[in-house]
Amino acid sequence: MKFYDRTEEIRNLQKIKESAYTEHSKLTVLTGRRRIGKTSLIFKALEDETIIYLFVSRKNESDLCTNFCTEIENKLSVFVPKMTSFIEVFRFLLEQGKTKKFSLVIDEFQEFININNSIYSEIQNYWDQYRLQTKINFVVSGSIYPLMSKIFKDRKEPLFGRADSSMKLNPFTTSVLKEILSDYKPNYSNDNLLALYTYTGGIPKYVELLVDNNALDVSSMINYICQSDSPFIDEGRNLLIQEFGKNYGNYFSILNAISSGLNTQSQIAAFMGEKSIGGQLSKLETVYDLIKRSRPIFAKKGSQTVRYEISDNFLRFWFRYVERNRTLIEIQNFKGLSNLIEKDYPTYSGMALELYFKQQLQESFEYRNIGSWWEPKGDQNEIDIVAINMDNKRAFVAEIKRQKKNFKPQLFENKLKVIKKKILNKYIIDSKCLDISDM
């Protein structure tokens, strides 16, 4: 698959590089979940530059440095003495930066924590000494957001305040997914688009896998995902065990509960056997950035009317179908898994359609607030989408249905009367039923 999107990120990386080469060394921190395309972005943005690329794997420090020295020697065409500690390597590069301009990229930067935690303070020491004397475009990237955030945003950490620029990569937008399908499946249907969004969440690597395997309609996507050697099968587990470490069991159970529709704290606690889960919910939200609290639009921040959602679309799908049906995978019944997912596709994709339209509205930049609304008590009236225009005078209210035939106009009108009376009495309301044809 060819390279898509990231125009603004490429422009920013190139602007920082020019600043580093003309003024003095700059440090950029790039974060984003695994498979989001951080490394591809860096190489695309700096494709005409000298790049020293150092990947931090969980090896012995001396072994890592041997690989690093080879990379430096090849890229800078200089003799590199044998070095066994990273800080020796780093200082050598800084010395080279006094007379040479190059980009230094350290990938999975957070992994130094598992190799030699003192490396960060040593980097800080030498960076402060050499930064103004050198012209190095220093880019560090990391996939484990809590660790990267701690390294650069915790006041107690040595590299706090050292980043000249920070960037976080997000999944592809809905318009980019359309562009990809137009290129590789010109006659695609909106159902194909919805399936691509539902199963990949717009994560570039997952999209690439489907494109490269010509799996771009609903059935072929499901069949590819459910093959015995499919990278999707163990993807969620591999991603999250690295985030959570050994104590992943309770976090997995919470995410399982949310993916199955148990979205209040009391429901999740009951699923967990009445365990105290407040601390773990808080960490999943604020540290791991894997869940988010959803409140009715205009509800106060401290309101107890809260629903929890998995914020990563791919993981929402993976927990609902792959992790929950692990027994099918263990007995190699991939056909059974495929049938189960395909049978439930109309229901599950209907829920994903609401997320799609919310994202589409967000990407239009026409609204100041986008959410849902429901009554915590009483008749339980619920509105799928409520969006407030930038002028703060108009509100767009929508009901989401996969098929228009399932829309009940009178019921929707009754809900509109309730929401206008309760929270939208000052707004001009535009209302509509959105279905798959509106994508």
Order of alpha helices (4+ residues) and beta strands (2+ residues): alpha-beta-alpha-beta-alpha-alpha-beta-alpha-alpha-beta-alpha-beta-alpha-alpha-alpha-alpha-alpha-alpha-alpha-alpha-beta-beta-alpha-alpha-alpha-beta-beta-beta-alpha-beta
